[in-house]
Amino acid sequence: MNGSFDETQTFRMVPEEKVSIRQVLFEVSHALKEKGYNPINQLVGYLMSGDPTYVTSHKGARNLIRKLERDEILEELLRYYLDT
């Protein structure tokens, strides 16, 4: 790089590892239970509102669930429910 900002530069983003929705929900649920919360109520609150404070930060659960899109979580839940 010659230090000139007149040329277009490209950056490669390292793709994040694809996380399993099922695994994330189990880990978040476990963290919520450890903190004394009802995981179903808290996760429904998060999915309906998008407010991450419904999920505890205990054991990184809040950061973990935010790696997923809420609509992807709902799709997976519906797919599981309708397929079984």
C-alpha positions, 0 to 999 in steps of 0.5 A: 500500500502506497499510502494514497487514499485516491484508490479503491481499497477492498477488505475481506471480512472473515465470516463468523462461524455458523452457530446452531440455533438449537445449541444457542437456545439450550445455552441461553435457557440454561443461563436463564435458569441459573439466574432464576428466570423462567426461560420460556417467558424471557425468550418470548419477551426477547423474540417479541420485542427484540429487547436483549435485556430479556436475556441475562448476560450471565455466561455470555447468553445475551451476546450469544443470542444476538448472534442469531436473527430473531426471524431465524429463531422463529423459523427454526421453532416453527419448523421443529413444531410443525415437523414433529 
